[in-house]
Amino acid sequence: MAKAPAKDSRDGEKRGGEERARDTRPLAEQIADEAAENTLALNPLVGLRTQDIAAATGSVLKALASHPQALAEQWLAFTSEFTKIVTGQSEIAADPKDRRFADPAWKSSRLHKAVMQSYVAWSKSVTELVAKTDLPEKDAARARLITSIFVDTMAPSNNPALNPTAIKTLVDTGGKSAVSGLKNFLDDMTRNGGLPSSVDASKFKVGENLANSPGTVVFRNEVLELVHYTATTEKVYQRPLLVVPPQINKYYSVDLSPDKSMIKFLLSHGVQPYCVSWRNPTPEQRDWGLDTYIAALDEACDAAREITGSDTVNIMGSCSGGITLSTYVAWLAAQQKEKINAVILAVCVLNTQADTDSDFAALVTPETIMAAKQMSKARGILDGHEMAKMFAWMRPNDLIWNYWVNNYLLGNAPPAFDVLYWNADTTRLPARLHSDFLDLIFTNPFMNSGKMSIHGVPIDMGKVKHDTYVIGGTTDHITPWKAVYQTARLYGDNTTFILSNSGHLQSLLNPPGNPKAWYVKGKTREKDADAWTAKAEKHEGSWWLDWAAYLKDRSGAEIAAPKAPGSARHKPVGSAPGTYVFEP
């Protein structure tokens, strides 16, 4: 058997870094690819407050004061290395995979080499010093997070007077790059909340070159629209696939450009996809909670069943959509209602106390949870743009400084990439749903039955008995694959687990034809994820083909494709992609 990655997601990041070292594509394309690995999820629901930064800084300073020997050792090591740098004797260098220092001038120019070496030596000393502090685990995690943000911010590549590529571009363009960069900067200050734009939004339009699969809205309630996509084959499988997207961002990640559209792929295999499009809530909907979404989803499920004439549906959810889905199927199971046939979950962590080795864990304390709840309660919503800002500062090199250099220092337009457009098309969360999601962190109801109830029905995952197919991503640092494996185990040891070779969203948008695609497949009979890797089998190509075969086996009989959308009871109410997707 081929062995899957047995270490954490950082192994995948190292492999990705090696590929970037050989990357000769234009800068904007490289930036887009890296940023696409960092898409919104549940993590930014808890913010990093000013007082948290101050408290973490204070903890570090206090710890350093109590370890003068470590401070002295790091200072001596840095000054010794700095002396070598000044005299041209230092061998220290940036990681060859670090694209910030890819310009040859960082090596060939004595000045730029000294600046680069000084930064590398300084950042190494600071990082190692913080690592040596004797802090409690939570404080240490915060200290590492804040230190990494500070160190990344201070990189000389971010400085227009020190970045050799920016200087060369300024000369080559006769100053035009500076003019364009200033324009981009002013635009972002007024239109993008002060962050560098991640995408050229002018190149995309939902319903035209995104989310353009033909279909019809066949059901609408206050919370969601249900889109049924038009069959492209003469025959279809009767049992539909109900897609439950995350409440964060809009639903059309499953229907991006034609070459990576899950919807088009499913249609080509005769599967009938029905996709939920959540409404973008305003403060008026502040009281919508998880129970509100479960009730609305149940109505959509009934509509899909009635239209197709199928007693049950297959159901798929990703990230927070997977949390909603799992709550729903457990709610149905507790009532012995048989509406679900098979479950497909993607990049979804249900064990909220799993060891994810994530920087975001540093943000989760009772105090930050309470503060986050109070803020959204006061506003009525959690704003998607605020989540995006918070998330960007968790990944500053990929989500801030890359664009700072590209947009401002070089005067380039941001990349035109469909995934990044979708990621920037944020939504809001109602205050009560935000609170419900935050409560999951400490109650961990999927691992502890009875800790959560929906409409008076206790949630118990032990009662859920469905064929289940779960997908994780090798380099997903948002929902790390080992934590996703625990989700698969929660559904039973006969669950099929797929480990796809990419990050959070890219592991899903991995269609056939990608020459770099591979996946690992196996049943979840092993308790430990590393043990699973020893028995799982590696396959070349896209997991989508395996998924299509899995769905076909569980989608009932083939019937003639419907001649018209909807039914007498559920008449069409509009064309895809619907109206809710356009609500700002």
C-alpha positions as CSV (number, residue, x, y, z in Angstrom):
1,M,0.0,0.0,0.0
2,A,1.2,3.5,-0.7
3,K,1.7,5.5,2.4
4,A,-0.2,8.8,2.9
5,P,1.4,11.8,4.7
6,A,1.8,10.8,8.3
7,K,2.9,14.1,9.7
8,D,1.0,17.3,10.2
9,S,0.0,19.8,7.5
10,R,3.4,21.5,7.7
11,D,4.9,18.7,5.7
12,G,2.6,19.6,2.9
13,E,3.5,23.2,3.3
14,K,7.2,22.3,2.9
15,R,6.5,20.4,-0.3
16,G,4.5,23.3,-1.5
17,G,7.4,25.6,-0.7
18,E,9.8,23.4,-2.7
19,E,7.5,23.8,-5.7
20,R,7.3,27.5,-5.3
21,A,11.1,27.7,-5.3
22,R,11.0,26.4,-8.9
23,D,8.0,28.5,-9.8
24,T,8.6,30.6,-12.9
25,R,5.0,31.9,-13.4
26,P,4.1,35.6,-13.2
27,L,4.1,37.0,-9.7
28,A,0.3,37.6,-9.6
29,E,-0.4,33.9,-10.5
30,Q,1.9,32.7,-7.7
31,I,0.2,35.0,-5.2
32,A,-3.2,33.8,-6.3
33,D,-2.3,30.2,-5.9
34,E,-0.8,30.7,-2.4
35,A,-3.7,32.9,-1.3
36,A,-6.3,30.3,-2.6
37,E,-5.0,27.9,0.1
38,N,-6.2,30.5,2.7
39,T,-10.0,30.8,2.6
40,L,-12.5,31.8,5.3
41,A,-13.8,29.2,7.7
42,L,-15.0,29.2,11.3
43,N,-11.6,30.3,12.7
44,P,-12.1,34.1,12.5
45,L,-15.2,33.9,14.7
46,V,-13.0,34.9,17.6
47,G,-11.0,38.1,17.3
48,L,-7.6,39.2,18.5
49,R,-8.4,42.2,20.7
50,T,-6.0,45.0,21.6
51,Q,-6.0,43.9,25.2
52,D,-5.1,40.4,24.1
53,I,-2.1,41.7,22.2
54,A,-1.1,43.8,25.2
55,A,-1.5,40.9,27.6
56,A,0.5,38.6,25.4
57,T,3.2,41.1,25.0
58,G,3.3,41.7,28.8
59,S,3.5,38.0,29.4
60,V,6.4,37.7,27.1
61,L,8.3,40.6,28.6
62,K,7.7,39.3,32.1
63,A,8.9,35.8,31.0
64,L,12.0,37.3,29.4
65,A,12.8,39.3,32.5
66,S,12.8,36.1,34.5
67,H,15.2,34.5,32.0
68,P,18.0,37.0,31.6
69,Q,20.4,34.2,30.6
70,A,18.3,33.3,27.6
71,L,18.0,36.9,26.6
72,A,21.7,37.5,26.9
73,E,22.5,34.3,24.9
74,Q,20.2,35.4,22.0
75,W,21.6,38.9,22.0
76,L,25.2,37.7,21.9
77,A,24.3,35.3,19.1
78,F,22.7,38.0,17.1
79,T,25.5,40.6,17.6
80,S,28.1,37.9,16.7
81,E,26.2,37.1,13.5
82,F,25.6,40.8,12.7
83,T,29.4,41.4,13.0
84,K,30.0,38.7,10.4
85,I,27.3,40.2,8.2
86,V,28.9,43.7,8.3
87,T,32.3,42.2,7.5
88,G,31.0,40.0,4.7
89,Q,31.8,36.7,6.5
90,S,28.3,35.5,7.3
91,E,26.9,32.4,5.7
92,I,23.4,33.0,6.9
93,A,20.8,33.1,4.2
94,A,17.0,33.2,3.7
95,D,15.2,30.0,3.1
96,P,15.4,29.3,-0.7
97,K,11.7,28.7,-0.6
98,D,11.0,32.2,0.7
99,R,9.7,34.1,-2.3
100,R,10.1,37.4,-0.5
101,F,13.8,37.1,-1.2
102,A,13.7,35.5,-4.7
103,D,15.1,38.6,-6.5
104,P,18.8,37.9,-7.3
105,A,19.7,41.3,-5.9
106,W,19.2,39.9,-2.4
107,K,22.3,37.8,-3.1
108,S,24.3,39.9,-5.7
109,S,24.0,43.3,-4.1
110,R,26.2,43.7,-1.0
111,L,23.8,46.2,0.5
112,H,20.7,44.1,-0.1
113,K,22.4,40.9,1.0
114,A,23.4,42.5,4.3
115,V,19.8,43.8,4.8
116,M,18.4,40.3,4.1
117,Q,21.0,38.6,6.3
118,S,20.4,41.0,9.2
119,Y,16.6,40.4,9.0
120,V,17.0,36.6,8.9
121,A,19.4,36.7,11.8
122,W,17.1,39.1,13.8
123,S,13.9,37.2,13.1
124,K,15.7,33.9,14.1
125,S,16.8,35.4,17.3
126,V,13.4,36.8,18.2
127,T,11.6,33.6,17.4
128,E,14.0,31.4,19.3
129,L,13.9,33.8,22.3
130,V,10.1,33.7,22.5
131,A,10.2,29.9,22.1
132,K,12.5,29.7,25.2
133,T,10.2,31.6,27.5
134,D,8.6,29.6,30.2
135,L,4.9,30.4,29.5
136,P,1.7,28.4,29.9
137,E,0.6,26.7,26.7
138,K,-2.1,29.2,25.8
139,D,0.1,32.2,26.5
140,A,3.0,30.6,24.6
141,A,0.7,30.1,21.6
142,R,-0.4,33.7,21.7
143,A,3.2,34.8,22.0
144,R,4.2,32.8,19.0
145,L,1.3,34.1,17.0
146,I,1.9,37.8,17.8
147,T,5.6,37.4,17.3
148,S,5.2,35.9,13.9
149,I,2.9,38.7,12.8
150,F,5.4,41.3,14.0
151,V,8.4,39.5,12.4
152,D,6.6,39.2,9.0
153,T,5.6,42.8,9.2
154,M,9.2,43.9,9.6
155,A,10.5,42.1,6.5
156,P,12.6,44.4,4.3
157,S,10.8,43.2,1.2
158,N,7.8,45.2,2.5
159,N,9.8,48.4,2.4
160,P,9.8,50.3,-1.0
161,A,13.2,51.7,-0.3
162,L,14.7,48.3,0.4
163,N,12.9,46.0,-2.0
164,P,15.1,45.6,-5.1
165,T,12.3,44.5,-7.4
166,A,10.3,47.6,-6.5
167,I,13.3,49.9,-7.1
168,K,14.0,48.3,-10.4
169,T,10.4,48.5,-11.5
170,L,10.3,52.1,-10.5
171,V,13.3,52.9,-12.7
172,D,12.1,50.7,-15.6
173,T,8.6,52.3,-15.7
174,G,9.9,55.9,-15.3
175,G,8.0,56.2,-12.0
176,K,4.7,54.9,-13.4
177,S,4.7,51.9,-11.0
178,A,4.7,54.4,-8.0
179,V,1.8,56.3,-9.4
180,S,-0.2,53.1,-10.0
181,G,0.8,51.8,-6.6
182,L,-0.4,55.0,-4.9
183,K,-3.7,54.8,-6.8
184,N,-4.2,51.2,-5.7
185,F,-3.3,52.2,-2.1
186,L,-5.8,55.1,-2.0
187,D,-8.5,52.9,-3.6
188,D,-8.0,50.3,-0.9
189,M,-8.1,52.8,1.9
190,T,-11.5,54.0,0.8
191,R,-13.1,50.9,-0.7
192,N,-11.4,47.8,0.9
193,G,-11.2,48.8,4.6
194,G,-7.5,49.5,4.5
195,L,-6.3,46.1,3.4
196,P,-4.7,45.4,0.0
197,S,-7.2,44.1,-2.5
198,S,-6.7,40.3,-3.1
199,V,-8.5,40.1,-6.5
200,D,-9.3,42.2,-9.5
201,A,-13.1,42.1,-9.0
202,S,-13.8,43.8,-12.3
203,K,-13.0,40.5,-14.2
204,F,-15.9,38.5,-12.6
205,K,-19.7,38.6,-12.5
206,V,-21.8,36.1,-10.7
207,G,-24.3,34.5,-13.1
208,E,-22.1,35.2,-16.1
209,N,-18.6,33.8,-15.8
210,L,-19.1,32.5,-12.3
211,A,-22.1,30.4,-11.0
212,N,-23.4,30.2,-14.6
213,S,-24.7,26.6,-14.7
214,P,-28.3,26.6,-16.0
215,G,-30.8,25.9,-13.3
216,T,-33.9,27.0,-11.5
217,V,-34.8,28.2,-8.0
218,V,-37.5,25.6,-7.1
219,F,-38.0,26.6,-3.5
220,R,-37.5,29.7,-1.4
221,N,-38.1,30.5,2.3
222,E,-36.9,33.4,4.5
223,V,-33.6,31.7,5.1
224,L,-32.6,30.0,1.8
225,E,-33.2,29.4,-1.8
226,L,-33.0,25.9,-3.3
227,V,-31.4,25.7,-6.8
228,H,-32.1,22.7,-9.0
229,Y,-29.6,22.5,-11.9
230,T,-30.7,21.5,-15.4
231,A,-29.8,18.0,-16.4
232,T,-27.2,17.7,-19.2
233,T,-27.8,13.9,-19.8
234,E,-30.8,12.1,-21.1
235,K,-31.1,10.0,-18.0
236,V,-30.5,11.0,-14.4
237,Y,-30.3,9.2,-11.1
238,Q,-33.6,9.6,-9.2
239,R,-32.2,10.3,-5.7
240,P,-30.9,13.9,-5.6
241,L,-27.7,15.3,-4.0
242,L,-28.6,18.1,-1.6
243,V,-25.6,20.5,-1.2
244,V,-25.3,22.4,2.1
245,P,-22.7,25.2,1.8
246,P,-21.1,27.1,4.7
247,Q,-23.0,30.1,6.0
248,I,-19.7,32.0,5.6
249,N,-19.2,33.1,2.0
250,K,-21.7,32.4,-0.8
251,Y,-22.7,29.0,-2.1
252,Y,-21.2,29.2,-5.6
253,S,-17.8,27.7,-4.6
254,V,-19.3,24.5,-6.0
255,D,-20.0,26.3,-9.3
256,L,-17.0,28.5,-10.1
257,S,-15.5,28.6,-13.6
258,P,-16.6,25.7,-15.9
259,D,-13.3,23.9,-15.6
260,K,-13.6,23.5,-11.8
261,S,-17.3,23.4,-11.3
262,M,-18.5,20.5,-9.1
263,I,-22.0,21.2,-10.4
264,K,-21.1,20.7,-14.0
265,F,-19.1,17.6,-13.1
266,L,-22.1,16.1,-11.2
267,L,-24.5,16.8,-14.1
268,S,-22.2,15.1,-16.6
269,H,-22.5,11.9,-14.5
270,G,-26.3,12.1,-14.3
271,V,-26.4,13.2,-10.6
272,Q,-29.2,15.7,-9.8
273,P,-27.7,18.4,-7.6
274,Y,-30.0,20.6,-5.5
275,C,-28.0,23.4,-3.9
276,V,-28.9,25.6,-0.9
277,S,-28.1,29.3,-1.3
278,W,-28.3,30.9,2.2
279,R,-29.7,34.4,2.5
280,N,-27.2,37.1,3.6
281,P,-28.6,38.2,7.0
282,T,-28.9,41.8,8.2
283,P,-29.3,43.0,11.8
284,E,-33.1,42.3,11.4
285,Q,-32.3,38.6,11.4
286,R,-30.1,38.8,14.6
287,D,-32.2,36.1,16.2
288,W,-31.6,33.4,13.6
289,G,-29.8,30.6,15.3
290,L,-28.7,27.1,14.3
291,D,-32.2,25.9,15.0
292,T,-33.5,28.4,12.4
293,Y,-31.1,27.1,9.8
294,I,-32.0,23.5,10.6
295,A,-35.7,24.1,10.2
296,A,-35.1,25.9,6.8
297,L,-32.8,23.1,5.6
298,D,-35.5,20.6,6.5
299,E,-38.0,22.4,4.3
300,A,-35.5,22.4,1.4
301,C,-34.8,18.7,1.9
302,D,-38.6,18.0,1.8
303,A,-38.9,20.1,-1.4
304,A,-36.1,18.1,-3.1
305,R,-37.7,14.8,-2.1
306,E,-41.1,15.9,-3.3
307,I,-39.9,17.2,-6.7
308,T,-37.8,14.1,-7.4
309,G,-40.2,11.6,-6.0
310,S,-37.4,10.1,-3.9
311,D,-38.0,9.2,-0.2
312,T,-34.5,10.1,0.7
313,V,-31.6,12.4,-0.5
314,N,-27.9,12.1,-0.4
315,I,-26.5,15.2,1.4
316,M,-23.2,17.0,1.2
317,G,-21.7,19.8,3.3
318,S,-18.3,21.4,3.8
319,C,-16.8,23.3,6.7
320,S,-19.5,25.1,8.7
321,G,-22.0,23.7,6.2
322,G,-20.8,20.3,7.4
323,I,-21.5,21.3,11.0
324,T,-25.0,22.3,10.0
325,L,-25.5,19.1,8.0
326,S,-24.3,16.9,10.9
327,T,-26.6,18.7,13.3
328,Y,-29.5,18.2,10.8
329,V,-28.9,14.4,10.3
330,A,-28.5,13.9,14.0
331,W,-31.7,15.8,14.6
332,L,-33.5,13.6,12.1
333,A,-32.0,10.4,13.5
334,A,-33.2,11.3,17.1
335,Q,-36.7,11.6,15.7
336,Q,-36.4,8.4,13.6
337,K,-37.1,10.3,10.4
338,E,-35.7,8.7,7.4
339,K,-34.9,11.4,4.9
340,I,-31.2,10.9,4.4
341,N,-29.5,8.1,2.4
342,A,-25.7,8.9,2.3
343,V,-23.7,11.7,3.8
344,I,-20.7,13.5,2.2
345,L,-18.6,15.8,4.4
346,A,-15.7,17.9,3.3
347,V,-13.0,19.7,5.3
348,C,-15.2,19.7,8.4
349,V,-14.1,19.4,12.0
350,L,-16.8,18.3,14.4
351,N,-14.5,17.6,17.4
352,T,-14.1,21.2,18.5
353,Q,-11.5,20.3,21.0
354,A,-9.3,18.3,18.7
355,D,-5.6,19.1,18.6
356,T,-5.4,21.0,15.4
357,D,-2.0,22.5,15.9
358,S,-3.5,25.8,14.7
359,D,-2.5,29.4,15.5
360,F,-6.2,30.1,15.9
361,A,-6.3,28.0,19.1
362,A,-4.3,30.8,20.7
363,L,-7.4,33.1,20.3
364,V,-9.9,30.8,22.1
365,T,-10.4,31.6,25.8
366,P,-13.6,32.2,27.8
367,E,-12.8,35.9,27.7
368,T,-12.4,36.1,23.9
369,I,-15.5,34.0,23.4
370,M,-17.6,36.3,25.6
371,A,-16.1,39.4,23.9
372,A,-16.9,38.0,20.4
373,K,-20.5,37.2,21.5
374,Q,-21.0,40.7,23.0
375,M,-19.8,42.4,19.9
376,S,-22.0,40.6,17.4
377,K,-25.0,40.9,19.8
378,A,-24.5,44.6,19.9
379,R,-24.4,44.8,16.1
380,G,-26.9,42.1,15.4
381,I,-24.5,40.4,13.0
382,L,-20.9,39.3,12.5
383,D,-19.7,41.1,9.4
384,G,-17.9,39.0,6.8
385,H,-15.4,41.8,6.0
386,E,-14.4,41.9,9.6
387,M,-13.9,38.2,9.6
388,A,-11.7,38.5,6.5
389,K,-9.6,41.2,8.1
390,M,-9.0,39.1,11.1
391,F,-8.2,36.1,9.0
392,A,-5.7,38.1,6.9
393,W,-3.7,39.0,9.9
394,M,-3.4,35.4,10.8
395,R,-1.7,34.7,7.5
396,P,-0.1,38.1,6.8
397,N,2.6,36.9,4.3
398,D,0.0,35.3,2.0
399,L,-2.9,37.6,2.6
400,I,-1.4,41.0,3.2
401,W,2.2,41.5,2.4
402,N,2.1,39.6,-0.9
403,Y,-0.5,42.0,-2.1
404,W,1.2,45.0,-0.4
405,V,4.3,44.3,-2.6
406,N,2.4,43.4,-5.8
407,N,-0.3,46.2,-5.6
408,Y,1.6,49.1,-4.1
409,L,5.3,48.6,-4.4
410,L,5.2,47.2,-8.0
411,G,2.0,49.0,-9.0
412,N,0.4,45.9,-10.4
413,A,-3.3,45.0,-10.4
414,P,-4.2,42.2,-8.0
415,P,-4.7,38.8,-9.6
416,A,-7.9,37.9,-11.4
417,F,-8.7,34.5,-9.9
418,D,-12.1,33.0,-9.4
419,V,-11.4,31.4,-6.0
420,L,-10.2,34.7,-4.6
421,Y,-13.3,36.6,-6.0
422,W,-15.5,34.1,-4.2
423,N,-13.5,34.4,-1.0
424,A,-13.8,38.1,-1.1
425,D,-17.6,37.9,-1.6
426,T,-18.2,37.6,2.1
427,T,-21.5,37.2,4.0
428,R,-22.7,38.0,7.5
429,L,-23.7,35.8,10.3
430,P,-26.7,36.5,12.6
431,A,-25.6,37.2,16.1
432,R,-27.4,34.1,17.5
433,L,-25.9,31.8,14.9
434,H,-22.5,33.3,15.7
435,S,-23.1,32.6,19.4
436,D,-24.3,29.1,18.7
437,F,-21.1,28.3,16.7
438,L,-18.9,29.7,19.5
439,D,-20.8,27.6,22.0
440,L,-19.7,24.5,20.1
441,I,-16.1,25.2,21.1
442,F,-16.6,24.4,24.7
443,T,-19.7,22.1,24.7
444,N,-18.3,19.9,21.9
445,P,-21.7,18.5,21.4
446,F,-20.9,16.1,18.6
447,M,-18.5,14.3,20.9
448,N,-20.8,14.6,23.9
449,S,-24.4,13.6,23.3
450,G,-27.1,15.7,24.8
451,K,-25.0,18.9,25.1
452,M,-27.0,20.5,22.3
453,S,-30.7,20.4,21.5
454,I,-32.5,21.6,18.3
455,H,-36.2,22.4,18.8
456,G,-36.1,20.4,22.0
457,V,-34.5,17.3,20.4
458,P,-31.1,16.3,21.9
459,I,-28.3,15.8,19.4
460,D,-26.6,12.4,19.6
461,M,-24.2,11.4,16.8
462,G,-24.4,7.8,18.0
463,K,-27.8,7.5,16.5
464,V,-26.7,8.5,13.0
465,K,-26.3,5.5,10.8
466,H,-25.6,6.5,7.2
467,D,-23.0,5.6,4.5
468,T,-20.5,8.4,4.8
469,Y,-17.8,9.8,2.6
470,V,-15.4,12.4,4.1
471,I,-12.7,14.5,2.4
472,G,-9.7,16.2,4.0
473,G,-6.8,18.2,2.6
474,T,-3.1,17.3,3.1
475,T,-2.1,21.0,3.6
476,D,-5.3,22.3,5.1
477,H,-4.2,24.3,8.2
478,I,-7.8,25.6,8.7
479,T,-9.4,22.2,9.2
480,P,-6.3,20.0,9.5
481,W,-6.8,16.6,7.9
482,K,-6.2,14.6,11.1
483,A,-9.0,16.5,12.8
484,V,-11.2,15.8,9.8
485,Y,-10.3,12.1,10.1
486,Q,-11.8,12.3,13.6
487,T,-15.0,13.6,12.0
488,A,-15.0,10.6,9.7
489,R,-14.5,8.3,12.7
490,L,-17.5,9.9,14.4
491,Y,-19.7,8.7,11.6
492,G,-18.5,5.1,12.1
493,D,-15.5,2.9,11.3
494,N,-16.9,2.0,7.9
495,T,-16.7,5.5,6.7
496,T,-14.7,6.2,3.5
497,F,-12.0,8.8,4.1
498,I,-10.4,10.6,1.2
499,L,-7.2,12.6,1.7
500,S,-6.8,15.0,-1.2
501,N,-3.4,16.7,-2.0
502,S,-4.1,20.3,-1.3
503,G,-5.4,22.9,1.1
504,H,-8.8,23.9,2.5
505,L,-10.7,24.8,-0.7
506,Q,-8.2,23.6,-3.3
507,S,-8.5,20.1,-2.0
508,L,-12.2,20.2,-3.0
509,L,-11.8,22.0,-6.3
510,N,-9.5,19.3,-7.7
511,P,-11.2,18.2,-10.9
512,P,-10.0,15.5,-13.3
513,G,-7.2,16.6,-15.6
514,N,-5.0,18.1,-12.9
515,P,-1.6,16.4,-13.5
516,K,-0.5,17.0,-9.9
517,A,-3.7,15.5,-8.4
518,W,-3.6,12.5,-6.1
519,Y,-5.5,11.2,-3.2
520,V,-5.4,8.6,-0.5
521,K,-8.4,6.4,0.2
522,G,-9.4,4.0,3.0
523,K,-12.0,3.0,5.6
524,T,-11.7,4.6,9.0
525,R,-11.3,1.5,11.0
526,E,-8.0,2.7,12.5
527,K,-8.5,4.9,15.6
528,D,-5.3,6.9,14.9
529,A,-4.9,8.9,11.7
530,D,-1.2,8.0,11.4
531,A,-2.2,4.3,11.6
532,W,-4.8,4.9,8.9
533,T,-2.0,6.1,6.5
534,A,-0.2,2.8,6.8
535,K,-3.1,0.9,5.4
536,A,-4.7,3.5,3.0
537,E,-4.1,3.3,-0.7
538,K,-2.8,6.1,-2.8
539,H,-4.4,6.9,-6.2
540,E,-3.2,9.2,-8.9
541,G,-5.7,11.7,-10.3
542,S,-8.7,13.4,-8.9
543,W,-10.9,12.0,-6.1
544,W,-13.9,13.4,-8.0
545,L,-14.1,10.2,-10.2
546,D,-14.2,8.0,-7.1
547,W,-16.8,10.3,-5.6
548,A,-19.0,10.1,-8.8
549,A,-18.9,6.3,-8.6
550,Y,-19.7,6.4,-4.9
551,L,-22.7,8.6,-5.6
552,K,-24.0,6.6,-8.5
553,D,-24.1,3.4,-6.3
554,R,-26.2,5.3,-3.8
555,S,-28.5,7.4,-6.1
556,G,-31.1,4.9,-7.0
557,A,-32.5,4.0,-10.4
558,E,-31.8,5.9,-13.6
559,I,-34.8,7.7,-15.0
560,A,-35.5,10.1,-17.8
561,A,-34.2,13.6,-17.1
562,P,-37.0,15.9,-16.0
563,K,-38.5,17.9,-18.8
564,A,-39.3,20.9,-16.6
565,P,-38.0,22.1,-13.2
566,G,-40.0,21.9,-10.1
567,S,-43.4,20.3,-9.6
568,A,-47.0,21.2,-9.2
569,R,-46.4,21.8,-5.5
570,H,-43.0,23.5,-5.9
571,K,-43.3,25.8,-8.9
572,P,-40.2,27.6,-10.3
573,V,-39.6,31.0,-8.7
574,G,-36.7,32.2,-10.7
575,S,-33.5,31.2,-12.6
576,A,-30.2,30.1,-11.1
577,P,-28.1,31.4,-9.4
578,G,-31.2,32.9,-7.6
579,T,-31.6,36.2,-5.9
580,Y,-30.1,35.7,-2.4
581,V,-26.7,35.3,-3.9
582,F,-26.8,38.9,-5.1
583,E,-27.8,40.4,-1.8
584,P,-24.8,42.6,-0.6
